[in-house]
Amino acid sequence: MSETANQIPITAIIPMLTAIGDRSWEQFKTLEINFASQYGVKVWEDVFNFRLLPALDKESNKWLLIQKCSVKH
C-alpha cells in the first residue's frame, strides 16, 4: 500500500462504509468518484483494497461485489 493511502484520514473512508451499510450504490459511486478525483486512482485502489474491503462484513462485501459486477459499462 502506498504511503499516501496510509495517510488518508478515516473521515474520508467512513462515508463510503456508511453508503455500503445503507446499500446505497449511487451514493457509494459518487463518493468513489470524488475520492479518486481528489487523491488519484492509484491511491483509491490502495484504500479500496487494503482499508475499505477488509473492514466489510461478509454480507456487505457480497453486496458490493454484486453491485460492481452488475454495472453495465
VENZI-V123249 format. One line per field, one symbol per residue. ss: DSSP state (H for helix, E for strand, L for the rest). A space follows every 50 residues. Layout:
ss = ???
//
This chain:
ss = LLHHHHHLLHHHHHHHHHHHHLLLHHHHHHHHHHHHHHHLHHHHHHHHHH HHHHHLLHHHHHHHHHHHHHLLL
//
